[in-house]
Amino acid sequence: MPAAWSAWVPVVAAAGAICTRCGSTRCARPHGFRHRKQVTDLSTGAVFRVVPIRRVRFCDGHTASLVPSELWRGRFTVTSVLETVVHVLRDGIATACEWTVHAGVDGEEIVSPRTLQRWRAVVQQRVIQAALGWLLPATGASWSQTRPAASQLETLLEQITGPLLMAFRATFGRGLLDPLARSRTRRKAARRARAAPHDPSRPRPSNPPPCAPRSRRSPP
């Protein structure tokens, strides 16, 4: 991990985080770290504990996290999740679950069959359906609906590198396996709608909800 702040400047630029005030990344300053408790690589069994994630602050006041390329919201590395899904598509849930046991301690199951089913859906929706339009030109790979998805995903996985994952995050503002990021404008609008005061001019509903039951401690 870079020690001097000057070594972090190109990392900020590569992450795609831009200040809305000056329109650049030159104003970014260190803003401490946050840590991921534990991340596991299912492919190798390596376990990374207390993973530091650098935080930066821009002159417009907002902060950003410089997330390592292999991290997403899950507890396992991106490429090892993709490799696991290759096993799921090729060999089935039960066999893939046995494969992940090798990354555990003393044969302990660290990924449940239900999680594997969820990962299969995540890769189908967020990689195959949503990200292929960007991944295929970036990697030079191809995809056909008439060929098995497992072998094609395995070939695509061979072309996925750390810089490629960073470029994807810089382009779309999220990790490859993360859900689509909601815009800040939509979040603010939703908060304003929830916090809007009561308007007495609005007509009352024809079927108002029943009153909430009294607390047992309230007097009769």
PyMOL commands that set and color helices and strands:
alter all, ss='L'
color gray80, all
select helices_A, chain A and resi 5-7+9-15+78-91+93-101+113-129+132-139+149-157+162-172+184-195
alter helices_A, ss='H'
color red, helices_A
select strands_A, chain A and resi 29-40+47-57+63-66
alter strands_A, ss='S'
color yellow, strands_A
deselect
rebuild
show_as cartoon
